[in-house]
């Protein structure tokens, strides 16, 4: 598809294929909020993510996922790796 394709009935122009890096940048923005804390609680996650207008809109999904996990499993804290995994699933 990089070169395009053509047939008797139609022509498909070349498609520029590239890697989107914005998601990785957004994940790092989220993780910066937790650089001074290990294993934050849901309330701390909420405080640091929801009110920050500089973060991408999908951060609310990370918080909602943690809230569902708390209600289902009783988990009260999340490791920074778990937060990164949730952010990665939403951003990319």
C-alpha positions in Angstrom: 0.0 0.0 0.0 3.0 2.3 0.4 3.3 2.4 -3.4 -0.4 2.4 -4.1 -2.4 0.1 -6.3 -4.4 0.4 -9.5 -6.7 -1.7 -11.5 -9.0 -1.1 -14.5 -11.8 0.1 -12.3 -10.0 2.0 -9.5 -6.8 3.5 -8.3 -5.6 3.6 -4.7 -3.1 6.4 -4.1 0.0 5.6 -2.0 -0.6 5.5 1.8 2.1 7.0 4.1 2.5 4.5 7.0 4.1 5.9 10.1 4.2 5.2 13.9 2.1 7.4 16.1 4.2 8.5 19.1 1.6 10.8 20.8 0.3 7.9 22.9 3.7 7.3 24.4 4.1 11.0 25.2 0.6 11.0 26.9 1.5 7.9 29.0 4.6 9.7 30.3 2.4 12.7 31.2 0.2 10.5 33.2 3.1 8.7 34.9 4.7 12.0 35.9 1.8 12.5 38.3 3.0 9.4 40.3 6.8 9.9 40.3 6.8 10.8 44.0 4.5 8.0 45.2 4.4 4.2 45.0 1.2 2.2 45.1 -1.3 5.1 45.1 -4.9 4.7 46.3 -7.9 5.3 44.0 -8.6 8.6 45.7 -5.0 9.8 45.0 -5.3 8.6 41.4 -8.6 10.5 41.1 -7.1 13.7 42.6 -4.0 13.6 40.3 -5.6 12.6 37.1 -9.2 13.9 36.8 -8.7 17.5 37.7 -5.7 18.0 35.4 -6.8 19.7 32.2 -3.4 19.1 30.6 -3.9 15.3 30.5 -5.6 13.4 27.7 -9.3 12.8 28.0 -8.8 9.0 28.3 -7.4 9.3 31.8 -10.9 9.1 33.2 -11.0 5.6 31.8 -7.9 4.7 33.8 -9.6 5.9 37.0 -12.9 4.2 36.1 -11.1 0.9 35.6 -9.4 1.2 39.0 -12.8 2.0 40.6 -14.3 -1.1 39.0 -11.4 -3.3 40.2 -11.8 -1.9 43.7 -15.5 -2.7 43.8 -15.0 -6.2 42.4 -11.8 -7.3 44.0 -11.5 -5.0 47.0 -8.1 -3.8 45.8 -7.1 -0.5 47.5 -3.8 0.3 45.9 -2.2 0.1 42.4 1.4 -0.2 41.5 2.9 2.3 39.1 3.4 -0.5 36.6 -0.4 -1.3 36.8 -1.2 2.3 36.2 1.2 2.4 33.2 -0.5 -0.8 31.9 -3.9 0.8 32.1 -2.7 4.0 30.5 -1.0 2.1 27.7 -4.2 0.2 27.0 -6.1 3.4 26.7 -3.6 5.5 24.9 -2.5 3.2 22.1 
